[in-house]
Amino acid sequence: MPQTYADLTLAEALSDPLINAVMSADHVTRSELELLMKSVARKNFEATASTNWQRPFTVDGPAVTKSLAAIGNRMASACCGSAV
């Protein structure tokens, strides 16, 4: 019999041991990942709720950009010994 799985909620994802292990290995904090996921969800909702279906999907808010830069710098530092 096929088994189906529901998507994780944000709280469940941020509490998942495997996700936490990857976050730890990548030096990503819970607040950074939460901010990124909420920003993407908001942008996705705005894009799909819009009556202009031709509008491209983008995530370019200053907070997301800053968060991604911080994550990238920490990953580069952990992996290569220097920030990008």
N, CA, C and O of each residue as an XYZ file, in Angstrom:
336
protein
N       0.843     -1.176      0.000
C       0.000      0.000      0.000
C       0.891      1.243      0.000
O       1.801      1.337      0.824
N       0.651      2.208     -0.912
C       1.474      3.406     -0.958
C       1.315      4.231      0.311
O       0.232      4.324      0.889
N       2.409      4.818      0.718
C       2.384      5.657      1.912
C       2.673      7.088      1.492
O       3.594      7.337      0.715
N       1.887      8.032      2.005
C       2.095      9.433      1.663
C       2.635     10.171      2.878
O       2.414      9.767      4.020
N       3.337     11.245      2.615
C       3.923     12.048      3.677
C       3.517     13.500      3.478
O       3.499     14.000      2.354
N       3.195     14.164      4.563
C       2.855     15.579      4.490
C       4.133     16.409      4.548
O       5.144     15.970      5.095
N       4.078     17.590      3.988
C       5.216     18.497      4.089
C       5.404     18.909      5.546
O       4.445     18.989      6.314
N       6.648     19.166      5.908
C       6.937     19.639      7.249
C       6.508     21.093      7.388
O       6.609     21.872      6.440
N       6.029     21.452      8.576
C       5.804     22.860      8.852
C       7.164     23.502      9.091
O       8.161     22.796      9.239
N       7.217     24.811      9.129
C       8.480     25.499      9.377
C       9.039     25.105     10.745
O      10.236     24.850     10.876
N       8.187     25.056     11.750
C       8.633     24.674     13.100
C       9.173     23.245     13.112
O      10.190     22.971     13.749
N       8.495     22.332     12.408
C       8.963     20.945     12.340
C      10.296     20.846     11.609
O      11.188     20.113     12.035
N      10.432     21.584     10.510
C      11.677     21.546      9.743
C      12.841     22.066     10.576
O      13.929     21.491     10.561
N      12.609     23.151     11.300
C      13.678     23.747     12.099
C      14.011     22.912     13.333
O      15.045     23.131     13.964
N      13.158     21.971     13.679
C      13.406     21.087     14.816
C      13.895     19.706     14.392
O      14.251     18.890     15.242
N      13.915     19.441     13.104
C      14.315     18.131     12.591
C      15.805     17.884     12.835
O      16.629     18.736     12.502
N      16.162     16.737     13.407
C      17.569     16.456     13.706
C      18.483     16.455     12.474
O      19.616     16.931     12.548
N      18.008     15.935     11.361
C      18.835     15.904     10.159
C      19.076     17.320      9.631
O      20.200     17.673      9.272
N      18.024     18.116      9.588
C      18.162     19.502      9.136
C      19.094     20.266     10.069
O      19.919     21.058      9.612
N      18.966     20.032     11.377
C      19.855     20.694     12.338
C      21.300     20.266     12.149
O      22.208     21.080     12.318
N      21.529     19.026     11.809
C      22.899     18.555     11.572
C      23.504     19.243     10.351
O      24.670     19.638     10.374
N      22.715     19.386      9.285
C      23.203     20.071      8.088
C      23.441     21.547      8.386
O      24.441     22.116      7.949
N      22.520     22.172      9.136
C      22.701     23.572      9.516
C      23.984     23.751     10.315
O      24.739     24.696     10.086
N      24.223     22.857     11.236
C      25.427     22.928     12.060
C      26.678     22.770     11.211
O      27.644     23.514     11.384
N      26.669     21.815     10.305
C      27.821     21.589      9.433
C      28.085     22.793      8.532
O      29.234     23.093      8.209
N      27.011     23.484      8.128
C      27.141     24.646      7.249
C      27.240     25.962      8.017
O      27.317     27.031      7.413
N      27.240     25.884      9.340
C      27.329     27.075     10.199
C      26.197     28.057      9.922
O      26.421     29.262      9.816
N      24.991     27.534      9.805
C      23.796     28.336      9.577
C      22.970     28.316     10.850
O      22.715     27.250     11.411
N      22.548     29.496     11.312
C      21.744     29.554     12.527
C      20.274     29.334     12.198
O      19.837     29.479     11.056
N      19.540     28.984     13.224
C      18.105     28.769     13.081
C      17.430     30.047     12.585
O      16.572     29.993     11.704
N      17.809     31.186     13.141
C      17.169     32.442     12.754
C      17.462     32.798     11.291
O      16.591     33.338     10.609
N      18.663     32.506     10.803
C      18.989     32.778      9.402
C      18.145     31.923      8.468
O      17.590     32.424      7.490
N      18.050     30.646      8.768
C      17.266     29.755      7.918
C      15.783     30.107      7.987
O      15.084     30.082      6.974
N      15.314     30.432      9.176
C      13.907     30.806      9.332
C      13.596     32.070      8.529
O      12.568     32.134      7.854
N      14.465     33.068      8.595
C      14.273     34.301      7.837
C      14.246     34.006      6.340
O      13.379     34.500      5.618
N      15.183     33.210      5.885
C      15.248     32.870      4.463
C      13.988     32.132      4.017
O      13.409     32.473      2.985
N      13.558     31.132      4.776
C      12.382     30.337      4.392
C      11.116     31.184      4.399
O      10.280     31.047      3.506
N      10.959     32.062      5.399
C       9.778     32.926      5.457
C       9.775     33.919      4.303
O       8.723     34.207      3.732
N      10.944     34.442      3.958
C      11.033     35.403      2.857
C      10.680     34.748      1.528
O       9.953     35.328      0.722
N      11.186     33.552      1.299
C      10.875     32.832      0.070
C       9.383     32.497      0.021
O       8.751     32.636     -1.026
N       8.824     32.060      1.140
C       7.391     31.734      1.172
C       6.550     32.970      0.872
O       5.569     32.895      0.133
N       6.942     34.119      1.452
C       6.196     35.357      1.219
C       6.273     35.757     -0.255
O       5.258     36.106     -0.858
N       7.471     35.708     -0.833
C       7.633     36.064     -2.241
C       6.858     35.108     -3.143
O       6.246     35.534     -4.123
N       6.883     33.820     -2.816
C       6.144     32.831     -3.600
C       4.647     33.106     -3.521
O       3.945     33.040     -4.529
N       4.164     33.415     -2.323
C       2.739     33.728     -2.150
C       2.371     34.967     -2.959
O       1.352     34.982     -3.650
N       3.201     36.004     -2.873
C       2.926     37.232     -3.617
C       2.907     36.981     -5.117
O       2.071     37.534     -5.832
N       3.822     36.150     -5.596
C       3.892     35.861     -7.032
C       2.678     35.080     -7.491
O       2.149     35.350     -8.569
N       2.226     34.123     -6.706
C       1.084     33.309     -7.128
C      -0.241     34.022     -6.885
O      -1.227     33.735     -7.564
N      -0.281     34.953     -5.922
C      -1.516     35.682     -5.638
C      -1.727     36.822     -6.627
O      -2.833     37.349     -6.753
N      -0.679     37.193     -7.316
C      -0.752     38.304     -8.266
C      -1.597     37.922     -9.474
O      -1.624     36.765     -9.893
N      -2.277     38.903    -10.017
C      -3.021     38.650    -11.256
C      -2.096     38.741    -12.462
O      -2.479     38.360    -13.569
N      -0.887     39.238    -12.258
C       0.097     39.325    -13.334
C       0.955     38.062    -13.312
O       1.975     38.018    -12.625
N       0.551     37.046    -14.052
C       1.255     35.761    -14.035
C       2.577     35.818    -14.798
O       3.364     34.874    -14.734
N       2.827     36.896    -15.510
C       4.074     37.027    -16.251
C       5.203     37.554    -15.380
O       6.364     37.525    -15.788
N       4.878     38.035    -14.189
C       5.901     38.591    -13.313
C       6.865     37.494    -12.875
O       6.429     36.453    -12.384
N       8.163     37.709    -13.043
C       9.125     36.678    -12.645
C       9.201     36.534    -11.133
O       9.008     37.500    -10.395
N       9.479     35.342    -10.690
C       9.651     35.062     -9.268
C      11.063     35.451     -8.865
O      12.037     34.924     -9.402
N      11.170     36.373     -7.923
C      12.481     36.789     -7.440
C      12.473     36.893     -5.924
O      11.437     37.168     -5.318
N      13.597     36.677     -5.334
C      13.790     36.870     -3.905
C      15.002     37.781     -3.794
O      16.145     37.326     -3.827
N      14.736     39.068     -3.663
C      15.845     39.999     -3.677
C      15.771     41.027     -2.562
O      16.382     42.091     -2.657
N      15.025     40.719     -1.502
C      14.919     41.647     -0.389
C      16.248     41.822      0.321
O      17.047     40.887      0.373
N      16.500     43.009      0.873
C      17.766     43.279      1.551
C      18.064     42.302      2.689
O      19.211     41.891      2.865
N      17.064     41.935      3.447
C      17.301     41.014      4.563
C      17.721     39.640      4.062
O      18.600     39.009      4.650
N      17.108     39.173      2.987
C      17.461     37.869      2.434
C      18.870     37.916      1.854
O      19.660     36.993      2.050
N      19.178     38.994      1.142
C      20.505     39.150      0.560
C      21.573     39.141      1.645
O      22.603     38.481      1.506
N      21.325     39.874      2.721
C      22.270     39.936      3.837
C      22.425     38.560      4.484
O      23.536     38.136      4.804
N      21.312     37.876      4.671
C      21.344     36.552      5.292
C      22.100     35.560      4.417
O      22.913     34.784      4.920
N      21.840     35.578      3.119
C      22.535     34.665      2.212
C      24.030     34.966      2.167
O      24.844     34.046      2.089
N      24.395     36.237      2.215
C      25.811     36.598      2.211
C      26.491     36.086      3.471
O      27.603     35.563      3.408
N      25.831     36.233      4.611
C      26.403     35.756      5.869
C      26.564     34.241      5.855
O      27.588     33.714      6.292
N      25.555     33.548      5.354
C      25.637     32.083      5.264
C      26.775     31.682      4.326
O      27.561     30.791      4.649
N      26.864     32.333      3.174
C      27.918     32.023      2.217
C      29.305     32.272      2.782
O      30.214     31.467      2.578
N      29.473     33.387      3.493
C      30.764     33.689      4.098
C      31.155     32.652      5.133
O      32.308     32.226      5.183
N      30.203     32.243      5.962
C      30.518     31.244      6.994
C      30.822     29.893      6.369
O      31.702     29.176      6.846
N      30.107     29.536      5.308
C      30.361     28.261      4.647
C      31.763     28.282      4.008
O      32.515     27.313      4.112
N      32.096     29.395      3.352
C      33.410     29.508      2.722
C      34.518     29.464      3.780
O      35.565     28.849      3.575
N      34.270     30.117      4.894
C      35.267     30.135      5.970
C      35.453     28.738      6.555
O      36.581     28.322      6.819
N      34.355     28.015      6.759
C      34.436     26.674      7.335
C      35.083     25.700      6.353
O      35.828     24.804      6.752
N      34.798     25.880      5.094
C      35.293     24.956      4.082
C      36.708     25.292      3.634
O      37.559     24.411      3.505
N      36.947     26.581      3.399
C      38.179     26.971      2.728
C      39.101     27.838      3.579
O      40.215     28.151      3.160
N      38.653     28.224      4.755
C      39.480     29.024      5.650
C      39.437     30.521      5.394
O      40.164     31.273      6.043
N      38.590     30.980      4.451
C      38.483     32.419      4.231
C      37.091     32.760      3.740
O      36.444     31.976      3.046
N      36.643     33.959      4.120
C      35.323     34.410      3.683
C      35.420     34.907      2.250
O      36.476     35.344      1.792
N      34.287     34.828      1.550
C      34.242     35.265      0.153
C      34.003     36.748      0.115
O      33.928     37.334     -0.965
